[in-house]
């Protein structure tokens, strides 16, 4: 049984940050994507050998330094599938925590608008925002001389 190489990507990055109207919005969008990836990398690095980025580095205050892609070496195709699924679940779970926290911090007058909560939930549903892509392929040691 050979190892598998897993490449996993969180998207779409450009449309997510393209919605920014100000530099601060651009920064927040970038920071959120980096934060979500760090959350996933912290979990999956215990499940597979993380090749890229080399490690889940600390998110340094205002610096969004995580890529939207990771590459990992897994022991099997099933492990690759489990790691890919875990990354998606962690990001979805963290996003849901954040959006519920934001909703709870909105002024009461905003939260009481008729149909407002339903509209908020539709617009912030991770299924309507994020795309998760991954591919895994067996590594054949004979391919590397």
C-alpha positions as CSV (number, residue, x, y, z in Angstrom):
1,X,0.0,0.0,0.0
2,X,1.5,3.4,-1.0
3,X,1.1,6.8,0.5
4,X,-1.2,9.4,-1.0
5,X,-0.6,13.0,-1.7
6,X,-3.6,15.2,-0.8
7,X,-4.1,18.7,-2.2
8,X,-6.9,20.6,-0.6
9,X,-8.2,24.2,-1.4
10,X,-10.6,26.6,0.2
11,X,-12.2,28.9,-2.3
12,X,-13.3,31.1,-3.8
13,X,-10.7,33.6,-2.6
14,X,-11.1,36.3,-5.3
15,X,-14.9,36.7,-5.1
16,X,-14.7,36.6,-1.3
17,X,-12.3,39.6,-1.1
18,X,-13.5,41.2,-4.2
19,X,-16.7,42.2,-2.4
20,X,-14.6,44.6,-0.3
21,X,-15.5,48.3,-0.7
22,X,-12.7,49.6,1.5
23,X,-9.1,48.5,2.3
24,X,-10.3,47.5,5.8
25,X,-12.9,45.2,4.2
26,X,-10.2,43.6,2.0
27,X,-8.0,43.1,5.1
28,X,-10.9,41.5,7.1
29,X,-11.8,39.1,4.2
30,X,-8.1,38.1,3.9
31,X,-7.8,37.7,7.6
32,X,-10.9,35.6,7.9
33,X,-9.8,33.2,5.2
34,X,-6.4,32.9,6.8
35,X,-8.0,32.3,10.2
36,X,-10.2,29.6,8.8
37,X,-7.3,27.8,7.2
38,X,-5.2,28.0,10.4
39,X,-8.1,26.4,12.2
40,X,-8.2,23.6,9.7
41,X,-4.4,23.2,9.6
42,X,-4.2,22.9,13.4
43,X,-6.6,19.9,13.3
44,X,-5.3,18.1,10.2
45,X,-1.6,18.3,11.0
46,X,-2.3,15.7,13.7
47,X,-3.9,13.4,11.1
48,X,-1.4,13.6,8.2
49,X,2.1,14.8,7.4
50,X,1.7,18.5,6.4
51,X,4.0,19.3,3.4
52,X,2.7,22.7,2.5
53,X,2.6,24.9,4.3
54,X,5.5,23.3,6.2
55,X,3.6,23.9,9.5
56,X,0.6,25.8,10.8
57,X,2.5,28.9,11.8
58,X,1.1,31.2,14.4
59,X,-1.2,33.9,13.0
60,X,0.7,37.0,14.1
61,X,-1.9,39.5,15.2
62,X,-2.8,41.6,12.2
63,X,-0.9,39.4,9.7
64,X,-3.0,36.9,7.6
65,X,-0.3,34.5,6.7
66,X,-2.0,31.2,5.8
67,X,-2.5,30.1,2.2
68,X,-5.8,28.9,1.0
69,X,-4.3,25.5,0.0
70,X,-2.5,22.7,1.8
71,X,-0.7,19.6,0.7
72,X,-0.4,16.6,2.9
73,X,1.0,13.1,2.8
74,X,-1.5,10.5,3.9
75,X,-1.1,6.8,4.6
76,X,-4.0,5.8,2.4
77,X,-6.7,7.0,0.1
78,X,-9.2,6.6,2.9
79,X,-7.1,8.7,5.2
80,X,-6.8,11.4,2.6
81,X,-10.6,11.4,2.3
82,X,-10.9,11.7,6.0
83,X,-8.4,14.5,6.3
84,X,-10.2,16.4,3.4
85,X,-13.5,16.0,5.2
86,X,-12.1,17.0,8.6
87,X,-10.7,20.2,7.1
88,X,-14.1,21.1,5.6
89,X,-16.0,20.3,8.8
90,X,-13.6,22.4,10.9
91,X,-13.8,25.4,8.6
92,X,-17.6,25.1,8.4
93,X,-17.9,24.8,12.2
94,X,-15.6,27.7,12.9
95,X,-17.5,29.9,10.3
96,X,-20.8,29.0,11.9
97,X,-19.4,30.0,15.4
98,X,-18.3,33.4,14.0
99,X,-21.5,34.2,12.1
100,X,-23.7,33.3,15.2
101,X,-21.4,35.5,17.3
102,X,-21.8,38.4,14.9
103,X,-25.6,38.0,14.7
104,X,-25.7,38.0,18.5
105,X,-23.7,41.3,18.6
106,X,-25.9,43.1,16.1
107,X,-28.1,45.8,17.6
108,X,-31.5,44.4,18.7
109,X,-33.3,46.7,16.3
110,X,-31.5,45.0,13.4
111,X,-32.1,41.5,14.7
112,X,-35.9,42.3,15.0
113,X,-36.4,43.2,11.4
114,X,-39.1,40.9,10.0
115,X,-37.3,38.1,8.0
116,X,-33.9,39.5,9.0
117,X,-32.6,36.4,10.7
118,X,-33.7,34.2,7.8
119,X,-32.0,36.5,5.3
120,X,-28.8,36.6,7.5
121,X,-28.7,32.9,7.7
122,X,-29.1,32.5,3.9
123,X,-26.4,35.1,3.2
124,X,-23.9,33.7,5.7
125,X,-24.5,30.0,5.2
126,X,-21.1,28.4,4.5
127,X,-22.7,26.3,1.7
128,X,-23.5,29.6,-0.1
129,X,-20.1,31.1,0.5
130,X,-17.3,28.6,0.3
131,X,-16.1,26.0,-2.1
132,X,-13.9,23.1,-1.0
133,X,-11.8,21.2,-3.5
134,X,-9.5,18.4,-3.0
135,X,-7.7,15.6,-4.9
136,X,-5.6,12.7,-3.7
137,X,-3.3,10.6,-5.7
138,X,-1.1,7.6,-4.8
139,X,2.6,8.2,-4.5
140,X,4.7,5.7,-6.2
141,X,8.3,5.7,-4.9
142,X,9.5,4.3,-8.3
143,X,8.4,7.6,-9.9
144,X,11.1,9.5,-8.0
145,X,14.3,7.7,-9.1
